[in-house]
């Protein structure tokens, strides 16, 4: 069984037995521990899954959970389904993307960590937050009326041309 399958089974088991909030409370503590250590000296994380889990002081299964969470923030994403504890991984984390994704996940307990102060200025974090909000804003395009000239330039009314 792959370690990623163990991770998903663990999540399902905790949610079924103790509830979703219990899972997020437990996993949130692991995330905070990981990110505090990583953000204090951000670098490329390389090695075997089992060794990296020990380095960060978390279980192999939870380390794969962390990898699942940061996969979108990596320069080169990892095929999580194929991982074993002996797999060699190289995690090149794009910090701007990571901060953006933390905003997207509404993980205030992560994007408000004091370790971010050493990485991005307050201004830079506000800029990323502004970009995040901008990406979530829905822009409604102007609607073409039925009796207006068609946008294709044919000279016909929209309803008789492209509006069919």
N, C-alpha and C positions, 0 to 999 in steps of 0.2 A: 504494500500500500504506500502511495506517495505521501510525503510529509504534508503536502498541500491538502490532500484528502483528509488526513488526520486533523488539520486545522479546521476545515469546514465541518467535520463531524463534531469536533470539540465545541465550536460555536453553537451548532444545533442542539447538542446535549445540554449545554449551560442554559440556553434560552428556554428549552423545554422544561428543565427541572427547576431552575431558579428564577427564570424570567429575563426579559431583555435588558432591563435596567441593571440587574446583577452582572450580566455579561459586560455591559459598557463600563460599569464601575471598576470591574476587575481589569479589563483590557485597557481602560484609560490610565490606570496606574502604571501598567507596563509601557504604554506609549510615552508617558511623561518621563519615565526612567530612561528609555531609549533616547528620546530627543534631547534630554538634558545632557546626556553624555556625548551624543553626536554633535550637537550645536556648540558645545564648549570647545571642540576642536574639529570643525568640519573638514573632512577629507574623503577621498575615495575609499570605500569599504571593500576590502578584498579578502577572500579566504573561503574555507569550507563552512557550510551552514552551521555545523556543530561547534566549530571553533569561534565563530562570530557570536553565536548565542551565548557561549560562555563569557566571551569578552564583554558583552553588554549585560551580563547577569540575568538573562531570561532563558526560558525553556526553548528547545528547538521549534516546537509547535508555535509558540507565541512569536518567535523570531520570523517564521514564515508568514504569520499574520501581519507583522510589521512590514515585511517585504510586499505583501499583498496591498497594503495601504499606500506604500510609497511607489509602487510600480509605475504609476502615471507620471511621477516626478523624476523618473530616471532618464538619463540620456539614451540608454539602450535597455528597453524593457526586457524582463525575464519571463521565460515560460515556466510559470509556477507549477503547473500540473506535472512537469517532468522532474521536479526537484527531489533529491534525497538528502539525508543529513550529511552525506559525503560529497555532495555537489560543490564544485568551486563556483563562487559567484563574485561578480564585480559590480558594486553599486555606486555609480557615478550620479550623485543626486544634484539636480538643478535646484538650487536653493530658492530662486524666485518662483519657480513652478511649484515647489513644495509649499511655500508660504501661501501662494494662490490657492492650491488644492486644500490647504487647511481652512482657508476662508470659505471655500466651496462646501466643505464638510461641516461647517459651523462648529469647528473644534476650537472654541475660544480658549480652552484650557491648554491648547498647544500653541496657537499663534500669539498668545499673550505671555509666553514663557520669557523670563528676563534674558535668557541666552540670545534671543534675537537682537537685543540691543547692540551686541558686539559684531553682528553680521550686517544688519541694515540700519541705516539712520531712520529716525522717526519719519522723516520726509519720504524716504524710499518706501517704507511700509505703507504710508498713506497713499502713495502713488499706486502700489500694487493693489491696495484695497479699492481704490477708485476704479482701476482697470477691471477688477472683479465685478464691482457693481455695474459698470458699463456693459460688461458681457452678459449680465442678467436682465438688462433693460430691453423690453420688447418694443421695437419701432414699428408702428403701424404705417404701412405705405398708403399713399393717396389712392382712393378708389376711383376708377374710371367710370364715369356715368354712361348709361346706355346710349344717350343721344349726343355724346361728345365725339369729335373726330377720332378715328382709330390711331393708335400710337405707332402703327407700322408705316404710316405715311401714305396710305393708299388714297386718302381723301374721302373715303366712305365713312359712314357712321360706325362706331364701335360695334353696335348691335348687329349690323349687317356684314361685318368683316370678321375680326378676330374674337368677338364676343359671343360667337355661336356656341 
